[in-house]
């Protein structure tokens, strides 16, 4: 029965373990997970200006003018030029279906420009976004929240994952009257920085009052996680 013990333990505690070399000696495989939650301290805003006209140059001039005002506004807010990324010009011809002639007919041009803005302070988020809309932005993309100290937070999550793996090994070994020996191998799963879409509550920006705009946004937290797979030898 003792020879069956490692097999039973390994099957009982292996969850999503990646392929790795296993020892011939009695062993167990365990996962460890660590999580750290933090409030975002930076955010990337994406807004666009879309103009339609039968005259392409007229639409372009209007879009360029609004984008120029938006860039000037951002610089007035103290945002560095390196954090303001204006897109190139996009022009699309539009058509509409004429039921009488049963043909697609030219329906003007759509000209668009967009700008990505990195805010190094989340506190500016609500007011800057409100100001961009008032200046001429008529499309708002999904804001991306991030963590400037992600590497530090991931290191903490990784340490928690190590601790969790060791605790799991000890618990399962005790359940089978075994003892945890030396670690045989470690497989750390590399996590990319999480897509920064935390829990965010957004309401319509109906008021010009700064306090009302600020209250309409509630930025939640971002989870930084780390996972480690470990193989431990079992002592008799």
Residue pairs with C-beta under 8 A, 6 or more apart in sequence:
2 236
5 26
5 176
5 178
5 234
6 25
6 26
6 27
6 28
6 234
8 176
9 28
9 172
9 173
9 176
9 178
9 234
10 27
10 28
10 29
12 172
13 28
13 29
13 30
13 168
13 169
13 172
14 29
14 30
14 31
15 31
16 31
17 29
17 31
17 187
17 229
18 187
18 189
18 229
20 185
20 187
20 229
20 231
21 185
22 29
22 231
23 184
23 231
23 233
25 233
25 234
26 178
26 233
26 234
26 236
27 184
27 231
27 232
27 233
27 234
28 169
28 172
28 173
28 178
28 180
28 231
28 232
28 234
29 229
29 230
29 231
30 165
30 168
30 169
30 172
30 229
30 230
30 232
31 164
31 165
31 168
31 227
31 228
31 229
31 230
32 160
32 161
32 162
32 163
32 164
32 165
32 166
32 167
32 168
32 227
32 228
32 229
32 230
33 160
33 161
33 164
33 225
33 226
33 227
34 156
34 157
34 158
34 159
34 160
34 161
34 162
34 163
34 164
34 225
34 226
34 227
35 157
35 160
35 223
35 224
35 225
35 226
36 153
36 154
36 156
36 157
36 160
36 223
36 224
36 225
37 221
37 222
37 223
37 224
38 147
38 149
38 153
38 221
38 222
38 224
39 122
39 219
39 220
39 221
39 222
40 122
40 145
40 146
40 147
40 196
40 198
40 219
40 221
40 222
41 120
41 121
41 122
41 146
41 147
41 148
41 149
42 118
42 119
42 120
42 121
42 122
42 145
42 146
42 147
42 148
43 118
43 119
43 122
43 125
43 143
43 144
43 145
43 146
43 196
43 219
44 116
44 117
44 118
44 119
44 143
44 144
44 146
45 116
45 117
45 119
45 125
45 128
45 129
45 132
45 140
45 141
45 143
46 114
46 115
46 116
46 117
46 140
46 141
46 142
46 143
46 144
47 70
47 114
47 115
47 117
47 129
47 132
47 133
47 137
47 139
47 140
47 141
48 112
48 113
48 114
48 115
48 137
48 138
48 139
48 140
48 141
49 63
49 66
49 67
49 70
49 112
49 113
49 114
49 136
49 137
49 138
49 139
50 63
50 110
50 111
50 112
50 138
50 139
51 59
51 60
51 62
51 63
51 66
51 110
51 111
51 112
52 59
52 94
52 108
52 109
52 110
52 111
53 59
53 62
53 108
53 109
53 111
54 108
54 109
55 109
56 91
56 109
56 111
59 109
59 110
59 111
60 89
60 91
60 111
62 111
63 89
63 111
63 112
63 113
64 89
64 113
66 113
66 135
66 136
66 137
67 86
67 113
67 115
67 136
69 135
69 136
70 115
70 132
70 135
70 136
70 137
71 84
71 86
71 115
73 131
73 132
73 135
74 84
74 115
74 117
74 128
74 132
75 81
75 84
77 124
77 128
77 131
79 117
79 118
79 119
79 128
83 117
83 118
83 119
83 120
84 115
84 116
84 117
85 115
85 116
85 117
86 113
86 114
86 115
87 113
87 114
87 115
87 116
89 111
89 112
89 113
90 111
90 112
90 113
91 109
91 110
91 111
92 109
92 110
92 112
93 106
93 108
93 109
93 110
94 106
94 107
94 108
94 109
94 110
95 104
95 105
95 106
95 107
96 104
96 105
96 107
97 103
97 104
97 105
98 104
98 105
114 139
114 141
117 128
117 132
119 125
119 128
120 148
122 145
122 219
125 143
125 217
125 219
126 213
126 214
126 216
126 217
127 210
127 213
127 214
129 140
129 143
129 205
130 205
130 208
130 213
133 140
133 205
134 208
142 197
143 200
144 195
144 196
144 197
145 196
145 197
145 198
145 200
145 219
145 222
146 193
146 196
146 222
147 153
147 193
147 196
147 222
147 224
150 193
150 224
153 224
154 191
154 224
154 226
156 224
157 224
157 225
157 226
158 188
158 226
158 228
160 226
161 226
161 227
161 228
162 228
165 228
165 229
165 230
166 180
166 230
169 180
169 230
169 232
170 180
173 179
173 180
173 232
173 234
178 234
178 235
179 234
179 235
179 236
180 232
180 234
180 235
181 232
181 233
181 234
181 235
182 232
182 233
183 230
183 231
183 232
183 233
184 231
184 232
184 233
185 230
185 231
186 228
186 229
186 230
186 231
187 228
187 229
187 230
188 226
188 227
188 228
188 229
189 226
189 227
189 228
189 229
191 224
191 225
191 226
191 227
194 222
194 223
194 224
194 225
196 222
198 219
198 220
198 221
198 222
199 220
199 221
200 217
200 218
200 219
200 220
201 217
201 218
202 216
202 217
203 216
203 217
204 216
205 213
205 216
206 212
207 213
